Amino acid sequence: MSPSIHVLSSNAIKAAYSELVPAFERTSGHKVVTTWAGTNDILRRMKANETYDLMIMGRATLDDLAKAGKVVAGSQADLVTSGIGVAVRAGAPKPDISSGEAVKRAVLAAKSIGYSQGPSGVYLIKLFERWGISEEIKSRVVQTPPGHPVGEAVAGGDAEIGFQQESELLPVEGITYLGPLPPDIQEMTTFAGGIHTGATNVDAARSWIKFITSSAAVAAIRKSGMEPVRQ
């Protein structure tokens, strides 16, 4: 088998990515070795000078790493877009999330509110600040550690209502997925791939990016709650 491709990736793309790996490995001969991490953990690993062939994360963070010399400038390629979804524990009452104001009421009424340390969590913090409720809900906020899905906190009763990328909520058992945030407060995140400056298997990494953005990947990406970005 050809040399392995070592990837450091955001958890947001995990469901579709994992479904696509076997077909890519079979057709390319390359083995894909992936380290899954939240945004903060990715940044920590970069500060520790860990090396990979390919990095996959929110486009803004990837671009920042390119400016910092950790990602090859110009190698960034958009892969998928993902919105933020909302969930409650299975069997719990379903709050109205049909509008921004309805979501705000649901958050204020919840005994605990879960969100991640990834792009969706960063956005939720800003949204709560914009609504002027940050201090009011401060004691009820549950920010999950890197690599721990918000859906699991919801399923386990640690968060009454949870927010995360749709693709990270959908695979979790024990929750009721209420749907995406309404259009008036939705935030779409583009997840992109880029070549790490310490990469040793650049051509294979580029071929993996090409596969993720090919027509063969569309069904898996959409099934996971994301939309493909075709090159």
C-alpha positions in Angstrom: 0.0 0.0 0.0 1.1 3.6 -0.7 2.2 5.8 2.2 -0.4 6.8 4.7 -2.0 10.2 4.7 -2.0 11.7 8.2 -4.9 14.1 8.8 -5.8 16.4 11.7 -9.5 17.2 11.4 -12.4 18.9 13.0 -15.1 16.5 14.4 -17.8 18.3 12.4 -17.0 16.4 9.2 -16.5 13.0 10.9 -19.7 11.2 9.9 -19.4 11.8 6.1 -15.6 11.6 6.2 -15.6 8.2 7.9 -18.1 6.8 5.3 -15.9 8.0 2.4 -12.6 6.7 3.7 -13.0 3.0 2.7 -13.9 3.8 -0.9 -11.0 6.2 -1.2 -8.5 3.8 0.4 -9.7 1.0 -2.0 -9.4 3.1 -5.1 -6.3 5.1 -4.3 -4.2 2.5 -2.3 -3.6 5.1 0.4 -4.4 4.6 4.0 -6.0 7.6 5.8 -4.9 8.0 9.4 -7.0 10.7 11.1 -6.7 12.5 14.4 -10.0 14.0 15.4 -9.9 17.3 17.5 -11.9 20.4 18.4 -10.7 23.8 17.3 -8.9 24.6 20.5 -7.2 21.2 20.5 -6.1 21.7 16.8 -4.5 25.1 17.8 -2.8 23.5 20.8 -1.4 20.8 18.6 -0.1 23.4 16.1 1.6 25.3 18.9 3.3 22.0 19.9 4.6 21.7 16.4 2.9 18.5 15.6 3.0 17.7 11.8 0.4 16.2 9.5 -0.2 16.0 5.7 -3.6 17.5 5.7 -5.6 19.8 8.0 -9.4 20.0 7.9 -11.3 22.6 10.0 -13.4 25.8 9.8 -12.1 28.0 6.9 -11.4 31.0 9.1 -9.2 29.0 11.4 -7.4 27.3 8.5 -6.7 30.7 7.0 -5.3 31.9 10.3 -3.0 28.9 10.4 -1.8 29.6 6.8 -0.9 33.2 8.0 1.0 31.7 10.9 3.0 29.4 8.6 1.4 26.1 9.7 -0.6 25.6 6.4 0.8 26.0 2.9 -0.6 29.4 1.7 -2.9 28.9 -1.3 -3.5 25.2 -0.6 -6.8 25.7 1.1 -9.9 24.1 -0.5 -13.5 24.4 0.7 -15.0 21.0 1.3 -18.5 21.4 2.9 -20.8 23.9 4.5 -22.6 23.2 7.8 -25.3 24.9 9.8 -26.0 24.8 13.5 -28.7 22.5 14.8 -30.7 22.3 18.0 -31.5 19.2 20.1 -33.2 18.2 23.4 -33.1 14.9 25.2 -35.3 12.1 23.7 -38.8 12.3 25.2 -38.4 15.8 26.5 -40.8 18.6 25.5 -39.9 20.2 22.2 -39.5 24.0 22.4 -40.4 26.2 19.5 -37.3 27.1 17.4 -39.2 28.6 14.4 -37.7 32.0 14.8 -34.8 33.8 16.5 -37.1 35.1 19.2 -38.5 31.6 19.8 -35.0 30.2 20.2 -34.1 33.1 22.6 -37.2 32.2 24.7 -36.2 28.5 24.7 -32.7 29.4 25.9 -34.0 31.6 28.7 -36.4 28.9 29.8 -33.8 26.1 29.8 -32.2 24.9 33.0 -29.0 24.2 31.1 -27.6 25.2 27.7 -25.0 23.1 25.9 -22.6 24.2 23.1 -19.2 23.2 21.9 -15.8 24.9 21.8 -15.9 24.7 17.9 -17.2 27.3 15.4 -20.8 26.8 16.5 -19.9 27.5 20.1 -18.0 30.6 19.2 -21.1 31.8 17.3 -23.5 31.0 20.1 -21.4 33.0 22.6 -21.6 36.0 20.2 -25.4 35.5 19.7 -26.1 35.4 23.4 -24.1 38.6 23.8 -26.0 40.2 21.0 -29.3 39.2 22.7 -28.0 40.7 26.0 -28.6 37.4 27.9 -25.0 36.3 28.5 -24.9 37.2 32.2 -28.4 35.9 32.9 -27.6 32.4 31.6 -23.9 32.3 32.6 -24.5 29.8 35.5 -26.5 27.5 33.2 -24.1 27.2 30.3 -22.4 23.8 29.6 -19.5 24.1 27.2 -18.4 20.6 26.3 -14.7 19.6 26.2 -13.0 19.1 22.9 -14.0 15.8 21.3 -17.2 15.5 23.4 -20.3 16.0 21.3 -22.9 18.3 22.7 -25.6 15.7 21.8 -24.1 13.4 24.4 -24.4 16.0 27.1 -28.0 16.5 26.1 -28.7 12.7 26.0 -27.0 12.4 29.5 -29.1 15.1 31.0 -26.2 17.6 31.5 -27.8 20.0 29.0 -31.5 20.6 28.6 -31.0 22.1 25.2 -28.0 21.8 23.0 -26.5 23.5 19.9 -23.8 22.2 17.6 -23.1 21.7 13.9 -26.0 19.6 12.5 -23.6 16.9 11.3 -22.4 16.4 14.9 -25.8 16.2 16.4 -27.5 13.8 13.9 -25.5 10.7 14.7 -26.1 10.9 18.5 -28.5 8.5 20.1 -30.8 9.5 23.0 -31.7 13.0 21.7 -34.5 14.5 19.6 -33.1 16.6 16.8 -35.3 19.7 16.5 -33.8 21.0 13.3 -31.5 23.8 12.2 -31.5 27.2 13.7 -34.0 29.4 11.9 -32.7 31.5 8.9 -32.8 34.8 10.8 -30.1 33.6 13.3 -28.4 30.7 11.4 -24.7 30.7 10.9 -23.2 28.6 8.1 -19.6 27.4 8.5 -17.4 26.4 5.7 -15.0 23.5 6.5 -11.9 23.4 4.4 -8.8 21.3 3.9 -5.2 22.6 3.6 -1.8 21.1 3.3 0.3 21.3 6.4 3.7 22.9 6.0 5.4 19.8 7.4 3.5 17.4 5.1 5.4 14.5 3.6 2.7 13.0 1.4 1.4 16.1 -0.4 0.1 14.5 -3.6 -1.9 11.9 -1.7 -3.3 14.5 0.6 -4.4 16.5 -2.5 -6.0 13.4 -4.0 -8.0 12.9 -0.7 -9.3 16.5 -0.9 -10.2 15.9 -4.6 -12.2 12.8 -3.6 -14.1 14.6 -0.8 -15.1 17.3 -3.4 -16.1 14.8 -6.1 -19.6 13.6 -7.1 -18.9 10.3 -5.3 -19.0 12.1 -2.0 -22.2 14.1 -2.4 -24.6 11.6 -1.0 -22.6 10.9 2.2 -22.1 14.6 2.8 -25.8 15.5 2.4 -26.8 12.5 4.6 -24.7 13.8 7.4 -26.4 17.2 7.4 -23.9 19.2 5.4 -23.8 20.5 1.9 -20.9 19.8 -0.5 -18.7 22.5 -2.0 -17.8 21.4 -5.5 -14.5 22.6 -6.9 
